[in-house]
């Protein structure tokens, strides 16, 4: 049986470039994204195993509804050139349940992720 070699990847998320408009603290958004980083990393690693040269930055634009669910999640900017990775990251974000925004309004977030092959 052929052993699946885990693709070595580096992933950074958020940071100073994350833009959050609405009544949820940046630290809360960061914490909820970080809980899902393993799934987000997997989006990249399964493609990296096939294409070791893919890397890039994907910014996801998503809207947190008044109840904490994510209404829309889409790629706003990307240098990855892999629709598979981009759509996978957007769909992981779509499934996150955030705390309800203060006052029940919506929150608009632009959140960057930077992926690279740590062996290159």
PyMOL commands that set and color helices and strands:
alter all, ss='L'
color gray80, all
select helices_A, chain A and resi 15-17+26-35+37-48+83-94+102-104
alter helices_A, ss='H'
color red, helices_A
select strands_A, chain A and resi 9-13+19-21+56-64+70-78+107-117
alter strands_A, ss='S'
color yellow, strands_A
deselect
rebuild
show_as cartoon
